[in-house]
Amino acid sequence: MDSSGNLYGTTDAGGASGDGTVFKVDSSGNETVLHSFTGGSDGAGPYETVLLRDSSGNFYGTTESGGTNGFGSIFQMTPGGAITLLYSFDPVSGGDLPVAGLIQGPDGNLYGTTQSGGAKAVGTVYSLNVPMAPVFRSVTQSGGIFSFTWTAVAGRVYQLQFISDLTQTNWTNFGGVLNATNGIMGGSTAIGSNTSRFYQIQLLSP
C-alpha cells in the first residue's frame, strides 16, 4: 500500500502477452495494469510475488521464468510501470524458479530463495546488492536534542540535509558527507530556537 491508499500486486498470468502483470487498485476498487510481462528480457510469471517498495516509490520483485536466460529474473519497477531488469537467474550459479518474493536486510541488500538450481540442484538462498534509497528508521527528542537513524548500505556515501520550509527547494547540507560502515546510520542536532525543520538523506554514491 502507498501513502494514498493504493494497493499493488502481481498476477502469474494474463496481461497483454499472457505472461503476468503488475497492477494497482485504488481505494474505490479501480484497477490499473502498470506492466504486462512479455516473457522476454523483463521476465514472465511473477508467481506469488510480494512487491517490495522503497522510499522513492520504486518496486522490486521476481519472476519465475523469463529474463535473459529464461530461468527467472529480479526486476525494479517505477511507479509508472517502467521495468528495469536487475538480475537474470542461471540454474548453476544462481538457481532458478525464484517463486518467493524479496526482503530487504538491514545491510540494504535484497534477499530471496529459488526453488531449484544451485550446486545441488535443489535451490538457493541469494542476496543482491541494490543501492536502494535510504529510509528514516527512528526519530526521538530528548533534552533539546533531536536524534534520528536511517537505513544505509556499508561502503555507500550519504549526505544529511535540512530545510525550514517545504515550499522552498534550497536544501542545506547538515555536516559533512557520511561513509556508511553498516546497515544503520544516525545523527543528532540541538533543536535550539528552530520552530520547524525538515530533514532528508541523499545517497551520493551508487
Backbone as numpy.savetxt, mean C-alpha at the origin, in Angstrom:
# Nx Ny Nz CAx CAy CAz Cx Cy Cz
-12.43 0.03 2.95 -13.27 1.23 2.95 -12.39 2.47 2.95
-12.77 3.48 2.16 -12.03 4.74 2.20 -12.75 5.75 3.09
-12.20 6.97 3.19 -12.74 7.96 4.11 -14.13 8.45 3.70
-14.52 8.20 2.45 -15.85 8.59 1.98 -16.88 7.49 2.12
-16.47 6.33 2.65 -17.40 5.24 2.85 -17.52 4.30 1.67
-16.70 4.49 0.62 -16.72 3.57 -0.51 -16.04 2.26 -0.14
-16.60 1.16 -0.62 -16.03 -0.16 -0.40 -15.33 -0.63 -1.66
-14.23 -1.37 -1.49 -13.45 -1.86 -2.62 -13.25 -3.36 -2.50
-13.27 -4.05 -3.64 -13.07 -5.49 -3.63 -12.72 -6.01 -5.00
-12.61 -7.33 -5.12 -12.23 -7.97 -6.37 -13.19 -9.10 -6.72
-13.23 -9.45 -8.00 -13.91 -10.66 -8.44 -12.90 -11.53 -9.17
-13.05 -12.85 -9.03 -12.11 -13.80 -9.62 -12.31 -13.94 -11.13
-13.49 -13.63 -11.62 -13.79 -13.75 -13.05 -14.70 -12.60 -13.45
-15.14 -12.63 -14.71 -16.00 -11.57 -15.20 -15.20 -10.36 -15.64
-15.90 -9.27 -15.91 -15.26 -8.08 -16.43 -15.14 -8.14 -17.94
-14.48 -7.15 -18.52 -14.41 -7.02 -19.97 -13.75 -8.22 -20.64
-12.76 -8.82 -20.00 -12.04 -9.94 -20.61 -12.32 -11.27 -19.94
-13.18 -11.27 -18.91 -13.50 -12.50 -18.21 -12.46 -12.94 -17.21
-11.45 -12.09 -16.94 -10.35 -12.47 -16.06 -10.38 -11.80 -14.70
-11.55 -11.23 -14.34 -11.68 -10.65 -13.01 -11.62 -9.13 -13.02
-12.03 -8.55 -11.91 -12.13 -7.09 -11.80 -11.71 -6.61 -10.42
-11.45 -5.31 -10.34 -11.43 -4.57 -9.08 -12.59 -3.59 -9.16
-13.41 -3.54 -8.11 -14.61 -2.72 -8.16 -14.73 -1.82 -6.93
-15.58 -0.81 -7.05 -15.91 0.09 -5.95 -17.42 0.14 -5.81
-17.90 0.15 -4.58 -19.33 0.30 -4.30 -19.50 1.46 -3.33
-20.32 2.46 -3.71 -20.53 3.60 -2.82 -21.59 3.29 -1.78
-21.83 4.24 -0.88 -22.73 4.00 0.25 -24.18 3.82 -0.17
-24.49 4.16 -1.43 -25.85 3.96 -1.95 -25.99 2.64 -2.71
-24.89 1.90 -2.81 -24.94 0.61 -3.48 -24.62 0.66 -4.96
-24.11 1.78 -5.45 -23.75 1.89 -6.87 -22.35 1.35 -7.09
-22.22 0.43 -8.05 -20.94 -0.20 -8.32 -20.23 0.44 -9.50
-18.92 0.57 -9.39 -18.07 1.03 -10.48 -16.94 0.03 -10.65
-16.76 -0.49 -11.85 -15.61 -1.36 -12.14 -14.41 -0.47 -12.42
-13.40 -0.56 -11.57 -12.22 0.28 -11.70 -11.21 -0.32 -12.68
-11.13 -1.65 -12.71 -10.18 -2.29 -13.63 -10.68 -3.68 -13.98
-10.59 -4.02 -15.26 -10.84 -5.38 -15.74 -9.51 -6.00 -16.14
-9.16 -7.11 -15.51 -7.90 -7.78 -15.84 -7.99 -8.44 -17.21
-6.85 -8.47 -17.89 -6.81 -8.96 -19.27 -6.24 -10.36 -19.39
-5.66 -10.90 -18.31 -5.02 -12.20 -18.38 -3.59 -12.13 -18.86
-3.14 -10.94 -19.22 -1.77 -10.76 -19.70 -0.87 -10.20 -18.63
-0.20 -9.09 -18.96 0.81 -8.54 -18.06 0.23 -8.00 -16.75
-1.05 -7.66 -16.73 -1.64 -7.16 -15.48 -2.14 -8.27 -14.58
-2.13 -9.51 -15.05 -2.59 -10.62 -14.23 -4.00 -11.05 -14.57
-4.46 -12.09 -13.88 -5.81 -12.62 -14.08 -6.26 -13.33 -12.82
-7.54 -13.17 -12.49 -8.11 -13.90 -11.36 -7.60 -13.48 -10.00
-7.96 -12.28 -9.53 -7.58 -11.89 -8.16 -8.42 -12.67 -7.15
-8.09 -13.94 -6.97 -8.88 -14.89 -6.21 -8.79 -14.61 -4.71
-9.94 -14.32 -4.09 -10.03 -14.05 -2.64 -9.05 -12.98 -2.18
-8.73 -12.04 -3.05 -7.78 -11.01 -2.70 -8.43 -9.92 -1.85
-7.89 -9.70 -0.66 -8.27 -8.55 0.16 -7.30 -7.43 -0.17
-7.80 -6.34 -0.69 -6.94 -5.26 -1.14 -6.31 -4.53 0.04
-5.03 -4.23 -0.09 -4.31 -3.43 0.90 -4.26 -2.00 0.37
-4.63 -1.02 1.19 -4.69 0.38 0.75 -3.71 1.21 1.55
-2.88 2.04 0.85 -1.94 2.89 1.56 -2.51 4.28 1.79
-1.74 5.14 2.45 -2.25 6.46 2.82 -2.45 7.38 1.63
-1.87 7.04 0.48 -2.05 7.83 -0.73 -3.27 7.38 -1.53
-3.94 6.32 -1.06 -5.12 5.83 -1.75 -4.83 4.74 -2.76
-3.57 4.35 -2.93 -3.24 3.26 -3.85 -3.58 1.92 -3.23
-3.90 0.95 -4.09 -4.26 -0.39 -3.64 -3.21 -1.40 -4.09
-3.07 -2.48 -3.31 -2.13 -3.55 -3.62 -2.87 -4.88 -3.49
-2.59 -5.79 -4.43 -3.25 -7.08 -4.40 -2.50 -8.10 -5.23
-3.04 -9.31 -5.29 -2.44 -10.40 -6.06 -3.44 -10.99 -7.02
-2.93 -11.62 -8.08 -3.76 -12.43 -8.98 -3.20 -13.84 -8.99
-4.08 -14.83 -9.15 -3.62 -16.22 -9.08 -2.97 -16.69 -10.38
-3.17 -15.99 -11.47 -2.53 -16.34 -12.74 -2.23 -15.07 -13.51
-1.75 -15.24 -14.74 -1.37 -14.07 -15.53 -0.05 -13.50 -15.07
0.19 -12.26 -15.42 1.50 -11.68 -15.20 2.45 -12.07 -16.31
3.68 -11.63 -16.24 4.65 -11.89 -17.30 4.88 -13.37 -17.53
4.88 -14.18 -16.46 5.18 -15.60 -16.58 3.94 -16.49 -16.59
2.78 -15.89 -16.32 1.54 -16.66 -16.32 1.21 -17.37 -15.04
2.00 -17.13 -13.97 1.80 -17.85 -12.72 1.32 -16.94 -11.58
0.79 -15.77 -11.92 0.29 -14.86 -10.91 1.13 -13.61 -10.80
0.57 -12.61 -10.14 1.24 -11.32 -10.07 0.90 -10.60 -8.78
1.73 -9.60 -8.46 1.42 -8.61 -7.44 1.27 -7.28 -8.17
0.18 -6.57 -7.89 -0.09 -5.34 -8.61 -0.35 -4.18 -7.66
-0.13 -2.99 -8.19 -0.54 -1.75 -7.53 -1.59 -1.09 -8.40
-2.62 -0.54 -7.80 -3.67 0.15 -8.55 -3.94 1.52 -7.94
-3.98 2.54 -8.78 -4.33 3.88 -8.31 -5.82 3.94 -8.03
-6.30 4.97 -7.30 -7.74 5.11 -7.06 -8.56 5.18 -8.35
-7.93 5.60 -9.45 -8.63 5.68 -10.72 -8.63 4.40 -11.53
-7.91 3.37 -11.06 -7.93 2.08 -11.73 -6.73 1.76 -12.59
-5.69 2.61 -12.58 -4.49 2.33 -13.37 -3.63 1.30 -12.65
-3.27 0.22 -13.36 -2.54 -0.90 -12.78 -1.05 -0.81 -13.11
-0.22 -1.07 -12.10 1.22 -1.23 -12.29 1.60 -2.62 -11.81
2.26 -3.39 -12.67 2.72 -4.72 -12.29 3.98 -4.58 -11.44
3.93 -5.08 -10.20 5.07 -4.98 -9.30 5.94 -6.24 -9.33
5.31 -7.41 -9.55 6.06 -8.66 -9.54 5.27 -9.73 -10.26
5.96 -10.55 -11.05 5.38 -11.73 -11.71 5.98 -12.98 -11.09
5.14 -13.89 -10.64 5.61 -15.09 -9.95 6.22 -16.09 -10.92
7.16 -16.86 -10.39 7.82 -17.94 -11.12 7.79 -19.17 -10.23
7.35 -20.33 -10.74 7.16 -21.50 -9.87 8.41 -21.93 -9.11
9.58 -21.73 -9.68 10.81 -22.22 -9.05 11.31 -21.26 -7.98
11.48 -19.97 -8.35 12.12 -19.03 -7.43 11.15 -18.35 -6.48
9.93 -18.07 -6.93 9.01 -17.30 -6.10 7.72 -17.98 -5.74
7.46 -19.14 -6.36 6.19 -19.82 -6.14 5.15 -19.42 -7.16
4.01 -20.10 -7.12 2.91 -19.71 -7.99 1.58 -19.96 -7.28
0.51 -19.45 -7.87 -0.83 -19.44 -7.28 -0.86 -18.66 -5.96
-0.59 -17.35 -6.00 -0.68 -16.53 -4.78 -2.14 -16.16 -4.51
-2.91 -17.14 -4.01 -4.35 -16.95 -3.88 -4.74 -16.18 -2.62
-3.80 -15.90 -1.74 -4.10 -15.11 -0.55 -3.77 -13.65 -0.80
-4.28 -12.78 0.05 -4.00 -11.36 -0.06 -2.65 -11.00 0.54
-2.41 -9.72 0.68 -1.16 -9.20 1.19 -1.36 -8.54 2.55
-0.30 -8.50 3.35 -0.26 -7.67 4.55 1.02 -6.84 4.49
1.03 -5.72 5.19 2.22 -4.89 5.28 2.83 -5.06 6.66
4.12 -5.41 6.70 4.81 -5.57 7.96 5.27 -4.24 8.51
5.73 -4.20 9.75 6.22 -2.96 10.36 7.46 -2.41 9.68
8.14 -3.25 8.86 9.29 -2.77 8.10 8.89 -2.14 6.78
7.58 -2.10 6.49 7.09 -1.51 5.27 6.98 -2.47 4.10
7.53 -3.68 4.23 7.48 -4.66 3.16 6.10 -5.31 3.08
5.75 -5.81 1.89 4.54 -6.59 1.70 4.86 -8.07 1.90
3.95 -8.80 2.55 4.14 -10.22 2.81 2.93 -11.01 2.32
3.19 -12.25 1.85 2.10 -13.10 1.40 2.56 -14.53 1.23
1.67 -15.37 0.71 1.97 -16.79 0.51 1.51 -17.23 -0.87
2.13 -18.32 -1.36 1.67 -18.97 -2.58 1.22 -20.39 -2.23
0.31 -20.90 -3.04 -0.25 -22.22 -2.77 0.68 -23.34 -3.25
1.49 -23.06 -4.26 2.41 -24.08 -4.77 3.69 -23.41 -5.25
4.58 -24.21 -5.83 5.86 -23.69 -6.27 6.87 -23.60 -5.15
8.00 -23.01 -5.42 9.09 -22.96 -4.46 9.98 -24.18 -4.54
10.95 -24.27 -3.65 11.96 -25.33 -3.70 11.36 -26.73 -3.61
10.28 -26.90 -2.83 9.65 -28.22 -2.67 8.33 -28.33 -3.42
7.99 -27.30 -4.19 6.78 -27.28 -5.02 5.49 -27.32 -4.20
5.56 -26.92 -2.93 4.36 -26.94 -2.08 4.07 -25.57 -1.49
4.59 -24.52 -2.11 4.24 -23.17 -1.67 5.40 -22.42 -1.03
5.19 -21.11 -0.91 6.23 -20.23 -0.36 5.59 -19.18 0.54
6.42 -18.60 1.38 6.11 -17.34 2.07 7.10 -16.33 1.53
6.62 -15.18 1.08 7.49 -14.23 0.40 7.31 -12.83 0.97
8.29 -11.96 0.69 8.18 -10.54 1.00 8.57 -9.76 -0.24
8.01 -8.56 -0.37 8.31 -7.68 -1.49 8.54 -6.29 -0.94
9.68 -5.70 -1.28 10.02 -4.37 -0.82 9.37 -3.34 -1.72
8.39 -2.62 -1.20 7.69 -1.57 -1.95 7.71 -0.31 -1.10
8.22 0.82 -1.62 8.28 2.05 -0.83 6.91 2.71 -0.70
6.07 2.15 0.18 4.74 2.70 0.38 4.82 4.00 1.18
3.82 4.83 1.00 3.80 6.13 1.67 3.74 5.94 3.19
4.46 6.76 3.96 4.43 6.65 5.42 3.07 7.04 5.98
2.75 6.44 7.13 1.45 6.67 7.78 1.70 6.96 9.26
1.09 8.01 9.80 1.19 8.28 11.23 0.56 7.14 12.01
1.27 6.67 13.04 0.79 5.55 13.86 0.23 6.03 15.20
0.87 7.02 15.83 0.40 7.49 17.13 0.67 8.97 17.27
-0.21 9.63 18.00 -0.07 11.06 18.29 -0.44 11.27 19.76
0.47 11.85 20.55 0.21 12.07 21.96 0.67 13.47 22.35
0.10 13.98 23.43 0.46 15.30 23.96 0.55 15.21 25.47
1.68 15.64 26.01 1.87 15.58 27.44 2.84 16.67 27.87
2.41 17.48 28.84 3.29 18.51 29.39 3.77 19.53 28.37
2.93 19.83 27.41 3.30 20.81 26.40 4.18 20.26 25.29
4.37 18.94 25.27 5.19 18.29 24.23 4.27 17.44 23.34
4.36 17.66 22.04 3.59 16.92 21.05 4.50 15.85 20.45
4.11 14.57 20.58 4.94 13.46 20.10 4.15 12.62 19.11
4.85 12.04 18.14 4.17 11.24 17.12 5.14 10.20 16.56
4.58 9.13 16.03 5.36 8.11 15.34 4.72 7.84 13.99
5.52 7.31 13.05 4.99 6.97 11.74 5.71 5.74 11.19
5.05 5.08 10.23 5.65 3.90 9.61 6.80 4.32 8.71
7.80 3.48 8.62 8.98 3.77 7.82 9.54 2.48 7.27
10.49 2.60 6.37 11.21 1.46 5.82 12.70 1.71 6.04
13.37 0.76 6.69 14.80 0.92 6.97 15.58 1.22 5.69
16.44 2.22 5.78 17.24 2.62 4.64 16.64 3.75 3.82
15.35 4.07 4.06 14.71 5.18 3.35 14.94 6.49 4.10
14.76 7.59 3.37 14.99 8.92 3.94 13.68 9.69 3.96
13.37 10.34 5.10 12.09 11.02 5.29 12.32 12.47 5.72
11.32 13.30 5.49 11.33 14.68 5.94 9.99 15.00 6.58
10.03 15.45 7.83 8.83 15.90 8.53 8.57 17.35 8.18
7.33 17.72 7.89 6.96 19.08 7.52 5.72 19.51 8.29
5.52 20.84 8.41 4.34 21.34 9.09 3.82 22.58 8.37
2.56 22.89 8.68 1.91 24.09 8.16 0.82 24.48 9.14
0.50 25.76 9.22 -0.50 26.23 10.19 -1.87 26.43 9.57
-1.94 26.46 8.25 -3.20 26.72 7.57 -3.28 25.80 6.35
-4.25 24.89 6.32 -4.34 23.92 5.24 -4.78 24.53 3.91
-5.17 25.80 3.93 -5.49 26.46 2.65 -4.22 26.92 1.94
-3.09 26.88 2.66 -1.81 27.26 2.07 -1.09 26.01 1.53
-0.05 26.22 0.75 0.69 25.10 0.16 2.18 25.13 0.51
2.60 26.14 1.25 4.03 26.29 1.55 4.39 25.58 2.86
4.52 24.24 2.78 4.90 23.46 3.95 6.34 23.78 4.35
6.59 23.81 5.65 7.90 24.13 6.19 8.56 22.86 6.73
9.83 22.65 6.38 10.56 21.49 6.90 10.75 21.63 8.40
10.53 20.55 9.11 10.73 20.51 10.55 11.98 19.68 10.82
13.08 20.36 11.15 14.32 19.65 11.36 14.93 19.20 10.04
15.96 18.36 10.14 16.63 17.86 8.96 16.03 16.57 8.45
16.64 16.02 7.40 16.17 14.75 6.86 16.45 13.64 7.86
15.63 12.60 7.82 15.71 11.52 8.79 15.94 10.21 8.07
16.97 9.49 8.46 17.29 8.18 7.88 16.70 7.08 8.75
15.81 6.30 8.17 15.13 5.25 8.93 16.06 4.07 9.17
16.04 3.55 10.38 16.82 2.36 10.73 15.92 1.17 11.02
14.62 1.40 11.15 13.68 0.30 11.38 12.31 0.70 10.84
11.27 -0.05 11.22 9.95 0.15 10.65 9.12 1.24 11.28
9.57 1.83 12.38 8.82 2.90 13.05 9.78 4.04 13.37
9.38 5.27 13.04 10.17 6.45 13.40 9.31 7.38 14.24
9.94 8.34 14.92 9.19 9.23 15.78 9.84 10.59 15.90
9.08 11.53 16.43 9.57 12.88 16.66 8.72 13.57 17.70
9.17 14.73 18.16 8.42 15.50 19.14 8.77 16.97 19.01
7.86 17.83 19.49 8.08 19.27 19.44 7.27 19.92 20.54
7.75 21.06 21.02 7.00 21.82 22.02 5.82 22.52 21.35
4.66 22.47 21.98 3.46 23.09 21.42 3.56 24.60 21.48
4.05 25.14 22.59 4.24 26.58 22.72 2.94 27.34 22.50
3.03 28.46 21.75 1.86 29.31 21.54 1.11 28.98 20.24
1.47 27.87 19.58 0.81 27.51 18.34 -0.65 27.15 18.60
-1.57 27.83 17.93 -2.99 27.52 18.08 -3.40 26.34 17.22
-2.71 26.13 16.11 -2.96 24.97 15.25 -1.73 24.71 14.40
-1.49 23.44 14.15 -0.37 23.07 13.28 -0.66 21.68 12.72
-0.40 21.52 11.44 -0.64 20.26 10.76 0.70 19.70 10.28
0.85 18.37 10.35 2.10 17.73 10.00 1.89 16.73 8.86
2.96 16.54 8.08 2.98 15.48 7.09 4.39 14.93 7.01
4.49 13.68 6.50 5.77 13.02 6.31 5.98 12.80 4.83
7.14 13.20 4.33 7.49 12.94 2.94 8.56 11.87 2.84
8.35 10.94 1.91 9.37 9.95 1.59 10.26 10.55 0.52
11.52 10.78 0.86 12.44 11.47 -0.06 13.19 10.52 -0.96
13.49 9.30 -0.48 14.22 8.33 -1.29 13.29 7.19 -1.68
13.42 6.66 -2.90 12.54 5.57 -3.35 12.85 4.27 -2.66
